[in-house]
Amino acid sequence: MRAIVESQDPTSKDVDDLMIRRFLRARGQDIEQGSALFLKYLKWRRSFVPNGLISESEITSNLAHKKVFLQGLDKRGRPIVVSFGSKHLPKKEKGGVEEFKRFVVYTLDRICARMPAGQEKFVAIQDMEGWGYYSNSDTRGCLAALSILQDNYPERLGKMYLVHVSSVFMAAWKLVYPFIDSRTKKKIVFVENKKLKSTLLEDIDESQLPEIYGGEQPLVPIEES
């Protein structure tokens, strides 16, 4: 696969084997499909992140709502990210879906930068408490974020816990679910409210679990992590 991508895009020589392998795994070890996905990623990265990173000045509206937090590691050494659906307010974010997409890339880059040596994955806790269909629903933004994660950060998500899920959210979930690839679907866990702490403790030590879920870690905004 490396020989193929380097012949078509010389910049791929700067990429390590771990990244090559992630794209290959994302396509079931199919070299042709893995190469195509990786070359598409390189083109996207140059276009969407021309300066090599997303600056905080480009995502001020999203940062202001304090909706994503990053701290601690799970029992496997994977960074833990916590996000709150009720704090995603698309109608109040002046930059619209384009700024939100930049915020997603900023977040994923920050998470990846926090990974210990040899670690490739992270764990996400998606908290939907207080989520409202009219105030927080953003199908375009959700699909954009999903596409960025699956196409440009493949095999980075280790597990996603969906907590405090309501019937209102489940109605919206049905619209998004068909666009989630099979590998990602297997990593999503719906957590019952009465089993919230015990379920999270299966993968996360209490010392690393956020305080709001009965642990010891205070929430740290993504930009301060």
C-alpha positions in Angstrom: 0.0 0.0 0.0 2.8 2.4 0.8 4.4 1.8 -2.6 1.1 2.6 -4.3 0.3 5.9 -2.4 3.9 7.1 -2.6 3.9 6.7 -6.4 0.7 8.8 -6.6 1.4 11.4 -3.9 5.1 11.9 -2.8 4.0 13.6 0.4 2.8 10.3 1.8 6.5 9.5 2.4 6.2 11.6 5.5 3.5 9.5 7.0 4.3 6.7 9.5 3.3 3.0 9.1 0.7 3.2 11.8 -1.3 5.7 9.8 -1.0 3.6 6.7 -2.2 0.6 8.6 -5.2 2.4 10.0 -6.5 3.3 6.5 -5.8 -0.3 5.4 -7.8 -1.7 8.3 -10.6 0.7 7.7 -11.1 -1.0 4.3 -10.8 -4.6 5.5 -7.2 -5.0 4.4 -8.1 -4.2 0.8 -5.0 -2.5 -0.5 -6.7 -0.8 -3.4 -9.5 0.6 -1.4 -7.3 1.5 1.5 -4.9 3.4 -0.9 -7.9 5.3 -2.4 -9.2 6.3 1.0 -5.7 7.5 2.1 -5.0 9.5 -1.1 -8.4 11.1 -0.7 -7.5 12.0 2.9 -4.2 13.7 1.9 -6.0 15.8 -0.7 -8.7 16.8 1.9 -6.1 17.6 4.5 -4.2 20.0 2.2 -7.5 21.7 1.2 -9.3 21.9 4.6 -6.3 22.4 6.8 -3.9 24.4 4.6 -1.9 25.7 7.6 -1.4 22.3 9.2 -3.7 23.0 12.1 -7.0 24.7 13.0 -6.5 27.8 15.1 -8.9 28.7 18.0 -9.6 32.0 16.2 -11.3 30.0 13.5 -13.8 28.3 15.8 -14.7 30.9 18.4 -18.4 30.3 18.4 -18.0 26.6 19.0 -15.4 27.0 21.8 -17.6 29.6 23.5 -20.3 27.0 24.2 -17.9 24.7 26.1 -19.3 21.5 24.7 -16.2 19.2 24.5 -13.9 18.2 27.3 -10.7 16.1 27.3 -9.0 14.5 30.3 -7.8 11.3 31.6 -7.1 7.9 30.1 -9.1 4.7 30.2 -7.7 1.3 31.4 -6.1 0.7 28.0 -4.4 4.1 27.9 -6.9 5.7 25.5 -7.7 9.4 25.9 -11.2 10.1 27.1 -13.3 12.9 25.5 -16.7 14.0 26.8 -19.1 16.0 24.7 -22.5 17.4 25.5 -25.2 17.4 22.9 -27.3 20.1 24.6 -24.4 22.6 24.3 -24.3 22.2 20.5 -26.4 25.2 19.4 -26.2 25.5 15.6 -28.6 28.4 15.4 -26.4 30.5 17.7 -23.1 29.6 16.1 -22.3 32.3 13.6 -19.9 30.2 11.5 -22.5 27.6 10.6 -21.7 24.1 9.5 -18.3 25.1 8.1 -17.0 26.4 11.5 -18.4 23.2 13.1 -16.5 21.1 10.7 -13.3 23.0 11.6 -14.2 22.5 15.3 -14.5 18.7 14.7 -11.0 18.6 13.1 -9.6 20.8 15.9 -11.0 18.4 18.5 -9.8 15.2 16.8 -6.3 16.7 16.3 -6.2 17.6 20.0 -7.3 14.1 21.0 -4.7 12.5 18.7 -2.0 14.7 20.1 -2.8 13.5 23.6 -2.4 9.8 22.8 0.5 8.1 24.6 3.2 6.5 22.4 1.9 3.5 20.6 -1.8 4.3 21.3 -4.0 4.9 18.3 -7.5 5.1 19.7 -9.7 7.2 22.0 -12.9 6.7 24.0 -15.8 9.1 23.7 -18.7 9.8 26.2 -21.5 11.5 24.3 -23.9 13.0 26.8 -27.3 13.7 25.4 -29.0 15.0 28.6 -31.1 18.1 27.9 -30.8 17.6 24.1 -33.7 19.1 22.3 -34.9 18.4 18.7 -35.4 22.0 17.8 -32.6 23.7 19.7 -29.8 21.2 19.2 -30.7 19.0 16.2 -28.2 19.5 13.4 -28.4 16.7 10.9 -26.0 18.4 8.4 -23.5 19.0 11.2 -23.8 15.5 12.5 -23.3 13.9 9.1 -20.4 16.2 8.4 -18.7 15.2 11.7 -19.4 11.5 11.0 -17.8 11.8 7.5 -14.7 13.5 8.9 -14.2 10.9 11.6 -14.8 7.9 9.3 -13.0 9.1 6.2 -10.1 11.1 7.7 -9.5 9.6 11.1 -10.3 5.9 10.5 -9.7 3.5 13.3 -9.2 6.3 15.8 -12.4 5.7 17.7 -12.1 2.9 20.2 -15.5 3.1 21.8 -18.4 5.6 22.1 -20.7 5.6 25.1 -24.1 7.3 24.4 -25.5 8.4 27.8 -28.7 10.1 29.0 -30.3 9.2 25.7 -34.0 10.3 25.4 -36.7 9.1 23.1 -36.5 12.5 21.3 -32.9 11.8 20.5 -33.7 8.3 19.3 -36.0 9.7 16.7 -33.2 11.8 15.3 -30.7 8.9 15.6 -32.7 7.0 13.1 -31.9 9.6 10.4 -28.1 9.3 11.1 -27.7 5.6 11.7 -27.8 4.5 8.0 -24.7 6.7 7.4 -22.6 5.0 10.1 -20.3 2.4 8.7 -20.4 -1.1 10.1 -17.0 -0.8 11.9 -18.1 2.3 13.7 -21.5 0.9 14.7 -19.8 -1.9 16.6 -18.1 0.7 18.8 -21.2 2.5 19.9 -22.7 1.6 23.3 -26.0 2.9 24.6 -25.8 3.1 28.4 -28.8 2.8 30.7 -29.1 5.6 33.2 -29.3 3.2 36.2 -26.1 1.4 35.0 -24.2 4.5 34.0 -21.3 4.5 36.5 -20.9 0.7 36.5 -20.8 0.5 32.7 -18.2 3.3 32.5 -16.1 1.7 35.2 -15.7 -1.4 33.1 -13.2 0.6 30.9 -12.4 3.6 33.0 -10.8 3.7 36.4 -12.7 5.8 39.0 -9.6 8.1 39.3 -9.9 8.9 35.5 -13.7 9.0 35.4 -15.3 12.6 35.2 -16.8 13.8 38.5 -20.2 14.2 36.9 -20.3 10.4 36.4 -19.2 9.6 40.0 -15.5 9.7 39.3 -12.6 12.0 40.5 -11.7 13.9 37.3 -12.9 17.5 36.8 -14.0 18.4 33.3 -11.3 20.2 31.3 -12.4 22.1 28.2 -10.8 20.8 25.0 -8.9 24.1 24.4 -7.3 23.9 27.9 -6.3 20.3 27.8 
